Amino acid sequence: MSVAELKNDLHRMVVETNDPDILAQIAALSASLRGEEDWWDALSEEEKEQIERGLADVEAGRTVPYAEVEDKLRSVLGKL
């Protein structure tokens, strides 16, 4: 895909959405990638708290191996 095609696709996606959350996330990502803003600053307080809780879980060893999650998903989705 050429740069022009990629720009056109991105422009189309932005123009076609009316979801303010998606547009805000796109703007924050763009600013972060250009070094204008740290992505952390663009997160809501709730999102920051969720990340902090997740990091605390990891530090406390409250994690589940990916293979175990994958097996559980297969067993649940296989029943549909």
C-alpha positions as CSV (number, residue, x, y, z in Angstrom):
1,M,0.0,0.0,0.0
2,S,1.4,3.4,-1.0
3,V,1.6,6.3,1.4
4,A,-1.1,8.1,-0.6
5,E,-3.4,5.1,-0.3
6,L,-2.8,4.8,3.4
7,K,-3.5,8.5,3.9
8,N,-6.7,8.1,2.0
9,D,-7.8,5.1,4.0
10,L,-7.0,6.9,7.3
11,H,-8.9,10.0,6.2
12,R,-11.9,8.0,5.2
13,M,-12.0,6.2,8.5
14,V,-11.8,9.5,10.4
15,V,-14.5,11.1,8.3
16,E,-16.8,8.1,8.6
17,T,-16.9,7.9,12.4
18,N,-18.9,10.2,14.6
19,D,-17.7,8.5,17.8
20,P,-16.0,11.2,19.9
21,D,-14.1,8.6,21.9
22,I,-12.5,7.1,18.8
23,L,-11.6,10.5,17.4
24,A,-10.0,11.5,20.7
25,Q,-8.0,8.3,20.8
26,I,-6.8,8.9,17.2
27,A,-5.8,12.5,18.0
28,A,-4.0,11.4,21.1
29,L,-2.1,8.6,19.3
30,S,-1.1,11.0,16.5
31,A,0.1,13.6,19.0
32,S,2.0,10.9,20.9
33,L,3.7,9.5,17.8
34,R,4.8,13.0,16.8
35,G,6.2,13.5,20.3
36,E,3.8,16.3,21.1
37,E,2.1,14.5,24.0
38,D,2.7,11.4,26.2
39,W,0.0,8.8,25.6
40,W,-0.4,8.4,29.3
41,D,-1.7,12.0,29.5
42,A,-4.4,11.2,27.0
43,L,-5.9,8.4,29.2
44,S,-8.9,8.9,31.4
45,E,-8.4,8.6,35.2
46,E,-10.4,5.3,35.0
47,E,-8.1,3.9,32.3
48,K,-5.0,4.9,34.4
49,E,-6.5,3.3,37.5
50,Q,-7.2,0.0,35.6
51,I,-3.6,-0.1,34.3
52,E,-2.2,0.6,37.8
53,R,-4.4,-2.3,39.2
54,G,-3.1,-4.6,36.4
55,L,0.5,-3.7,37.2
56,A,-0.1,-4.3,40.9
57,D,-1.6,-7.7,40.0
58,V,1.5,-8.6,38.0
59,E,3.8,-7.5,40.8
60,A,1.8,-9.6,43.3
61,G,1.9,-12.7,41.0
62,R,-1.9,-12.6,40.3
63,T,-1.6,-13.6,36.7
64,V,-2.8,-16.4,34.5
65,P,-0.6,-18.0,31.8
66,Y,-1.7,-17.2,28.2
67,A,-2.0,-20.9,27.4
68,E,-4.5,-21.4,30.2
69,V,-6.6,-18.5,29.0
70,E,-6.4,-19.8,25.5
71,D,-7.6,-23.3,26.6
72,K,-10.5,-21.8,28.6
73,L,-11.6,-19.7,25.6
74,R,-11.5,-22.8,23.4
75,S,-13.7,-24.7,25.8
76,V,-16.2,-21.9,26.1
77,L,-16.3,-21.0,22.4
78,G,-16.5,-24.6,21.5
79,K,-19.8,-24.9,23.3
80,L,-21.5,-22.1,21.3
